[in-house]
Amino acid sequence: GHWRYLILTPGSYLWTSPHGYHYLRDHTGTTDVSTDKQRRRHPRRHPPPAA
């Protein structure tokens, strides 16, 4: 897949999956931050790779 990410701060990343899901990855873990309600029904379907 073609995952993309933005470095928000050192150790904090915003990942975007090939399907448009958005995940915040930081020292607390991974959080689904997608805004589409339909996508939030399955937030862990495509988790981002470990940073």
N, C-alpha and C positions, 0 to 999 in steps of 0.2 A: 504494500500500500504506500501511498504518498502522504505520510503524516507530515504536518508542518508544526512549527512551534515558534513562539516569541519569548525572549527572555524578558520578564517583567522587572525582576531584581535578581541579584545573584542568588541562585538556589530556588527561584520561583519562575515557573514556565507556564505558558498558556498553549496547550496542544490542540490542534484541530485535526480530526480524523478525515479520511477520504470521503466519508459520508456526511460531513458537516457537523459532527458532534464536537463540543468544546469542553476541555478538561483543564482545571487548574491543578498543577502539580507543585507542591512545596513541602516544607519540613513536616507538615501535619498529615500528608498523604495526598490522595487524588480526589478531587471533587468535580462532579459533573456541573458545569456552568452553562450548558446549552439553554437557549431561550425558547426553543420550539417545544411546546407541550407534548406533541406526539413523540418526539425523540426521547423525552424524559421518562417515558414508560419503561424504557430499557437502557438505563444510563450506563450499565457496565458491559454492554454488548461488545464494545470495541475499546477496551482500556488502553491508554497510551503506554508505551514502553517505559521502563524504569529510567529515570534521569540519571 
